[in-house]
Amino acid sequence: MGSQLGSAGLMLVNTLINIYLFLLMLRFLLQASRADYYNPISQSVVKVTQPVVKPLQGFLRPMGRVDLATLAAGFIIKALSIILIMQVAIGGIPSFGGIAIASVAALASAILKIYFFALIGMIILSWVAPHASHPGAILIMQLVEPIMAPVRRVIPPLGMIDLSPIVVFIAINLIDSVLVGSLTRAAGIAGALVGL
């Protein structure tokens, strides 16, 4: 019974860390997509993630749209959480390579999940409120537009039907199963802590 409670506690800690990682990657993607910085949701994400990103911003400057400090913060938090959880769970630490690979897989998984849920939100909004002015709706549209625009150029809408979200969903699932799946397997035992 005690070991089951301990395992449940470790999984809860891992889930909370992955939710925070999700917020960090949302911040990363909002900057990469040049979403409205003054949107109240953007401001909330920045406030929640600023304590871990700010120390790294002094020496990791953004490269164009790529916020290296946010990526590094996500990588460090995930790597440290893997070390701590594995130390408590199995009494040892996986190889450094396994920890690094699992951390990269966790970042990629979080980014893909954000796009997946944002696309679902975009589709629902296009049906029920195509011209919504809510800050959340605006942010979703700004977030997905950079990945939707290139696909729409190749596959234009057929009258009222836009097939581009289907193509993007397929691409997300392929990247998730091939890239994230391969990284998770390559990480070994640390790969068990990759996703939500």
N, C-alpha and C positions, 0 to 999 in steps of 0.2 A: 504494500500500500504506500509506504513512504517513498519507494523508488518511482512509483507511478506519479505521485504528487510532484516529486523532483523533476521528472521528465516533462510533466505538464507545465511546471514553472519555467523550465528552460525553453520550451516551445513558445510560451507566452512572451518571454524576454526576446526571443528571436523574432516573433511576429511584431512586437513593438518597435524593434530596431529596423525591421523591414519597412514598416509604415513610415518611420522617420526618413529612411533611405528613399522611399517613394516621394516624400516631400522635397528632399534635396534634388532628386532627378526632375521633379516638376519645376523647381526653380531653374535648373539647368536648361530645360526645354523651353521655358517661357522666355529666357534670355536669348536662346538660340533662334527662336521664332520671332523675336522682336515684338513680343506681346506688350500691351500697354502696362508700363511699369507702375502707373498710378491707379490702376484698377484695384479696388479694395481687396480682392482675392489675391492678386499678385503681392500686394503690400503685406498681407497676412502670411503668405508663404515666405517672403523675405524675412519678416520679423521672427518667425519660428526657426528658420535655418541660419540666421545671421550669427548666432553665438559660435557655431562650429566652423562657419565659412570665413568669418572676419580674420582670425589669426593667420589663415593661409593667403588672404588677399594681399598681404604685404609683399610677398615674394612670388606669388603665382598670378601674374597678370593675364587678363583675357586675351585670347588670340582670335581677333575678329568677333564672331558670335559665340565662340567656345569659351565658356567660363571654367578655366582649369582649376580654380580654387574650389568650386562646388564639386567638381568631379573628384578631386583629391580628397575632399572632406568625406564624400560618400565612400570612397575606397578605404580610407583609414578607419572610419567607423565600422564598416562591415568586417574588415580584417581583424580589428580588435575584438569585435563581438564573437567572431569565429574562434579566436584564440581563447577567450574567456569561457564560452559555452563548452568548447571541447575539453578545456582543462577541468571544468566541473563535471562534465558528463562522463569522460573516459579517463580522466586523470593524466592526460598527455596532450601534446600539441601536434597537429598535423604538420607536414612539411611546409616550408615557406612557399614553395611553388604551388602547392595545393591551396593554401590560404589565398595567395594572389589570384589564382585562376578562379576560385570560388567568388572572390570579391568582384572581379570583372564580370563574371556571369550574373551576379546579383544586380550590378548596375545596369547591364543590358536587359535583364528581365524586368526591372522596374521601369525602364524607358519604354519597353514594348507594351507593358500593362497600361501605362499612362496613355499611349497612343490608342490602344485597344478600347479603353473606356471612353476616351475623348471622341473617338469615331462613333461609338454607340450613342453618346450624347448628341453629337452633331446630327446623326440620322434622326433621332427622336425629335430634336428641335426643328429639323427641316420639315417634319410632318405636322407638328402641333403649333409651333411658333417660329415660322421661317424668318421673321424680321424682329425677333426679340431684342430688347435693349437692356436686358438684365446683365449685370457684370459677369456672371458665370457663363451665360450664353456667348457673350462677346469674347471672353477668354477662350472658350472651347473652339470657336471659329478661328481665332488668331493662332491657336496652338496647332490645329490640324491643317490649316491652309498650306504651310510649306511642304507637307508631304502629299497633299491632295493635288496641288496645282500641276506638278509634272505629270501625274497620272492622267489628269483631265486633258492635258495637251495631247496625250497619246490616244486616250479613249474619251472623246467628247460625249456629253450627255445626248441620249437618244430621246428627243422631245422632253417629256417630263421625267424621264427615267435616267438617273445617274448611276452608271455601273462602276465608277471609280472606287467607291468605298469597298466593294466586293474584292477588287484587285488588291487594295491595300490590306484588307483583312487576310487575304491569302498570303501576301508577302509577310505580314507580321507573324502568322502561324508558322510559315516556313523558316523564318529567321529564328523564331523561338525554338522550334523543334530541332533544327540543324545546329545553329550556332550556340544557343544557350544550352541545349541538351548536350552537345559535345563538350562544352566547357565544364558543365556540371559533372559529367562522367570523368573527365580528365582531372578534376579537382580531388577525386577520391572521396574519402570520408567527409571532408569539408564541404563537398557538394550537397550534402543533405541539408545544409542551412541556407541554400541559395534563395529560394522563393518564399512567397507568403504561404 
